[in-house]
Structure formats: C-alpha cells, structure tokens
Amino acid sequence: MHNNIQSLYTFIEAAEKSRKYLPATAQNLRLALNKIEPELNEEEKASIDKLLENINQIFHTYYQKNTSSVTVSSVETYKSRVKKAISDFQRYGLNPTGMNSWNPKITVRKKKNDQSKIQELTPENVDQNIEKDEVELSSNKTTKFELPLRENTKAIILLPTDITKKEIAILRKYIDFLDSIAKEEPENISKS
C-alpha cells in the first residue's frame, strides 16, 4: 500500500469492511479527512508522514478559514480522528498481514446528563465553582475539574493526582495554542 492520502481513505474502507472500524467510526474518520483535504498541499497529499508532520499547521489553517462555522473543540476532535486514522494506517495498513493481527478494543460510552447551572467564575468564588471529582481511569487516580467559562459553557479537565511539571508544560503549550486561535471577547459580555 502506498503512503498517500488516497491510501488512507482506502485503508479506512478496508478496515470498515473487515469490521475493524464500526461504520460510524469509519464515517467520522473520512469526514475528518474530508474537512482538511482542501487545505493540503501536493506534498502532504503524497505523503502521510508529511501530513502528520504538518498536522498542527493544517488544522490551524482549517480553523482560521472556518472560524465562523467550527469550534475549537470540533477542530481538536477532527485532528484526533485524523491522527487515529494515520496511526492505525501506519500500524496495520502498511503491512499486508497487519490487518489480520489487528484486534481493536470496543469502547462503550455512557451518556451523562448534567443540567447544573453554571455561575460566572470570579477570583472570590473560584474554589466553590470548580467541581472536583476523584475518578478511576485505567487504574490511575484522576481529578476532574469543571471550570465554568460562560453561560452554558464549561471546560472539563481530567488530571492525574500525581501530575508532573513536564505534564504541566504540555498543558501550558495547549493553552498557548488555544490562545492563538481564540476569538476576541464579544463587546456585550461585561468583564469582572
């Protein structure tokens, strides 16, 4: 199999036909690729490695061109789907016997209804507005923080209870990325 964008589409189709991907998963992976394909240059279309090397810039360009119709979280979801497709392709699609040895795990998701009222976050009420829950994830202790941002919007962060400075640096880089693509605050929102 070649190492180009068309090979990635072919791999997703083969993975769906061999029941390695559920139909909805395959559709979501194709959709994510379709979103960024117009942004790819010829070198990125010809090489999955080049696409992966430039993936942050590609999605940044996609977001900038579609800022009125997509959210940051949607862009991050599309990016993670493209990375998953590439990772699976590199692991199982390049080797003809790779697909046979592939046994993907099945993930069952549960819906969670949280209708709690979100208050405005101020320095005075920061402690009472941050919800913390201890949860078990893959046998690691994790703390869940729910940070109200504005009405009907919150950020949810799951952090290991033994977080390291290196991991904080990774989070800081992600926050810097968000800052680089964030919209300016609308005029009608009052600042505290």
C-alpha positions in Angstrom: 0.0 0.0 0.0 1.2 3.5 -0.8 1.8 6.2 1.8 -0.5 8.9 0.5 -3.9 10.4 1.4 -5.8 8.2 -1.0 -4.2 5.1 0.7 -5.6 6.4 4.0 -9.1 6.5 2.5 -8.6 3.0 1.1 -7.4 1.8 4.5 -10.4 3.2 6.3 -12.7 1.5 3.8 -10.9 -1.8 4.2 -10.9 -1.5 8.0 -14.7 -0.9 7.9 -15.3 -3.9 5.6 -13.2 -6.2 7.8 -15.1 -4.9 10.9 -12.1 -3.3 12.4 -14.0 0.0 12.4 -17.7 0.4 13.1 -19.5 2.1 10.2 -19.9 5.3 12.3 -16.2 5.3 13.2 -15.2 4.9 9.6 -17.6 7.7 8.5 -16.2 10.1 11.2 -12.6 9.4 10.1 -13.5 10.0 6.5 -15.3 13.2 7.4 -12.3 14.5 9.3 -10.1 13.8 6.4 -12.6 15.5 4.0 -12.5 18.6 6.2 -8.8 19.1 5.8 -8.1 17.7 2.3 -8.7 21.1 0.6 -6.0 22.6 2.9 -3.4 20.0 2.0 -0.6 20.9 -0.5 0.6 18.3 -3.0 3.5 17.2 -0.8 1.1 16.5 2.1 -1.4 14.7 -0.2 1.5 12.5 -1.5 3.0 11.6 1.9 1.2 10.6 5.1 4.4 11.4 7.0 4.4 15.0 5.7 0.7 15.3 6.6 1.4 14.2 10.1 4.5 16.4 10.4 2.4 19.5 9.5 -0.9 18.4 11.1 -1.0 21.3 13.6 -0.5 24.0 10.9 -3.0 22.3 8.7 -5.7 22.3 11.3 -4.8 25.9 12.3 -5.3 26.9 8.7 -8.6 25.0 8.6 -9.8 26.7 11.8 -8.8 30.2 10.5 -10.8 29.7 7.3 -13.8 28.3 9.1 -13.8 30.2 12.3 -17.5 31.1 12.0 -18.7 27.6 11.5 -16.5 25.4 13.7 -15.4 25.4 17.3 -12.0 24.8 18.8 -13.3 21.5 20.3 -14.6 20.4 16.8 -11.2 21.1 15.3 -9.5 19.2 18.1 -11.9 16.3 17.5 -11.2 16.3 13.8 -7.5 16.4 14.4 -7.6 13.5 16.9 -9.6 11.4 14.3 -7.1 12.1 11.5 -4.2 11.2 13.9 -6.0 8.0 14.8 -6.5 7.1 11.2 -2.9 7.7 10.4 -1.7 5.8 13.5 -3.9 2.8 12.6 -2.8 3.0 9.0 0.9 3.0 9.9 0.4 0.2 12.4 -1.9 -2.1 10.4 -2.3 -0.8 6.8 1.2 -0.7 5.5 1.8 -4.4 6.2 -0.5 -6.8 4.3 -0.7 -9.1 7.4 -1.2 -6.2 9.8 -4.9 -6.0 9.3 -5.3 -9.7 10.2 -3.5 -9.3 13.5 -5.5 -6.2 14.4 -8.0 -6.7 17.2 -9.4 -3.2 18.1 -10.9 -2.8 21.5 -14.6 -1.9 21.7 -15.5 1.2 23.7 -18.9 1.6 25.3 -19.8 5.1 26.0 -22.4 6.2 28.6 -24.4 9.4 28.3 -24.2 11.7 31.3 -26.9 14.3 31.9 -25.6 17.3 33.8 -28.1 20.1 33.9 -26.4 22.1 36.7 -26.5 25.9 36.5 -23.1 27.4 35.7 -22.2 30.6 37.6 -19.7 33.2 36.5 -16.2 32.4 37.7 -14.6 35.2 39.8 -11.5 35.2 42.0 -13.7 35.3 45.1 -15.8 32.2 44.2 -13.2 30.1 42.2 -12.9 27.4 44.8 -16.7 26.8 45.1 -17.1 27.0 41.3 -14.5 24.3 40.5 -16.1 21.0 40.8 -13.6 18.3 41.7 -14.4 14.6 41.5 -12.0 11.7 42.2 -12.4 9.2 39.4 -10.7 6.0 38.4 -9.4 5.9 34.8 -7.3 2.9 33.8 -6.4 2.3 37.5 -4.9 5.8 37.8 -6.2 8.3 40.3 -7.5 11.3 38.4 -9.1 14.5 39.5 -11.8 16.1 37.3 -12.1 19.9 37.2 -15.2 21.5 35.7 -14.4 25.2 35.1 -17.4 27.5 34.2 -16.4 29.8 31.3 -19.7 31.5 30.5 -23.4 30.6 30.5 -23.9 27.0 29.3 -20.2 26.6 28.6 -17.5 24.9 30.7 -14.1 23.4 30.4 -13.6 19.9 31.8 -10.1 18.8 32.7 -9.1 15.4 34.0 -5.7 15.5 35.6 -3.7 12.7 37.3 -3.4 13.4 41.0 0.4 13.0 40.7 0.8 15.4 37.8 4.4 16.3 37.0 6.0 19.6 35.9 6.6 18.1 32.5 2.9 17.3 32.1 2.1 20.8 33.2 4.4 22.1 30.5 2.4 20.1 27.9 -0.9 21.6 29.2 0.7 25.1 29.1 1.6 24.6 25.4 -2.0 23.5 24.7 -3.3 26.6 26.5 -1.0 28.7 24.3 -2.4 27.0 21.2 -5.9 27.8 22.3 -4.9 31.4 23.0 -3.5 31.6 19.4 -6.8 30.6 17.9 -9.3 32.1 20.3 -11.8 34.7 19.2 -11.8 38.1 20.8 -14.4 38.5 23.6 -17.7 40.0 22.3 -18.4 43.5 23.3 -21.7 42.7 25.0 -20.0 40.5 27.7 -19.1 42.5 30.7 -15.7 41.9 32.3 -15.5 41.3 36.1 
